Amino acid sequence: MALCFELPTYLKQLEKLVNVDCGSYTPEGIAVIADVLTPMFEQIGFTVVRHQLDEKAGPCLEITNNPGAEHYDVMLSGHMDTVFPEGTVATRPMTYDEEKVYGPGATDMKSGILSAWYALQMLTTEERERLSIVIALNCDEEIGSVYSRHWLESIARKSRQVLVCEASRPTGNLIRSRKGNAKYEIEFHGVASHAGSALAEGVSAIYELSHWSLAIKDMVNLDTGTTMNVGIIEGGMAVNVVPDYAKATVDLRFWNTDEAQAIDERLREMSESPFEKGAKVTVNRLTFKPSMQPTADTQALIRLVSEEAEKLNIVHGWEDAGGGSDGNFTAAVGTPTLDGFGPMGAGFHSDKEYLLIDSIEPRIKLLANVLKRL
Ligand SMILES: [Zn+2]
C-alpha cells in the first residue's frame, strides 16, 4: 500500500483526536478516541480488539495483522489518554501555525498514534505478510498504567521488540533509556496535646516528618542518578496544638533498580524506629516503574534505527530521559525497547505543548523504514 501523506489531511485527522477531552480520568473521552481509531486501523487491514480492563478505566485497543498470534515481531506502543482535565479542549482546542501544532495531547501523544497508522501503510503487502505486528494503545499511561500494565507486559513478552511511539525531542533525539520512578506516601502519627499546658505529653508528627525529610535528602545520589524529592507535605491542625498527624509525598527516580530497592528497604527500616519517641510511621509505595535500560539486543536495534535515520538525512541522537513511559514496563520484561518514534515535540503536560510540523513526515518514514528492516 502506498502512502499518500498530505499535511492538511493529517492535521484534520489529528484535530479529531486532540479535540476530545480524554484525560486518564475521563474514560468516556478515551472511548471516543477508540471509536475514531478502530475503523482507521480496520480500513488498513488490521483487526482491533477492545479491552475493558477495569470499570473505572477507559478502553484499551489491541490491534494486529495477525490475530491470535503466539508471537509478534514488533509491538508498537501508544497511549490514548492525556493528563488534562475535562474542559481543557473548550478553553484551548487544537490550533496551528506554520511551524507548530498546539493543543492538549497533540504531541503526547495523539500525533505518535496517528503517525504509526501512516507508517503501517507504507509497508508493502509482502512486508505486512512477513511481519507479525501488534499495536497496543492503552488508556492510563499518564497515571502509571495502573490498569493496563499487566496487559502491556503480556503483549511485550510475546514480542521480539517494542517501539514506543511517544514524541521525539525537539533536538531530534529518540530515547534509549528512561529512569525508573516510584511515588511514596509517608504518614506520621503522633500524639496531640496542648502546646502551652501539656507540651511534654505530646508527640509531634511534624518533627518526625522533619527528620525524615532531611534523611531523605541525604539519600540522594546525584552521581548514580538516584534522586528523591519530598514534593508535598501536609500536617498540623492549629498553632497551639502539638500535631498528631503529618504526611509527605515523595518522588524517587533511578537508573539502577537495585538502588531503588535498597531505598525502599531503608524507608521501611526507618519506619520501625522513628526519630521521635512515641511516633508511628507508615510507608506506602503508591507506584513503581522499573528503569528502561538498553541490553545488547537493544544496542543492535539502536544501530539499525540510526542507519535508517542517516539514510533519510534525519538529524537525531539518543537520549537518556528522566521521565518514564510504558517503555519502562516493556523493557523490564526483557524485550528490547526503544522510544521516541513519534514526531518531534515538547512542552508535555502543559499549555505550552507543541508538535513540530516539519518533523511529521520524516518521522513517519523513519518508523516505516525501521519496520521494513525488522
Ligand atoms: Zn505520553
Residues whose N, C-alpha, C, O or C-beta is under 5 A from the ligand:
A	BS01	ZN	D108 M109 E166
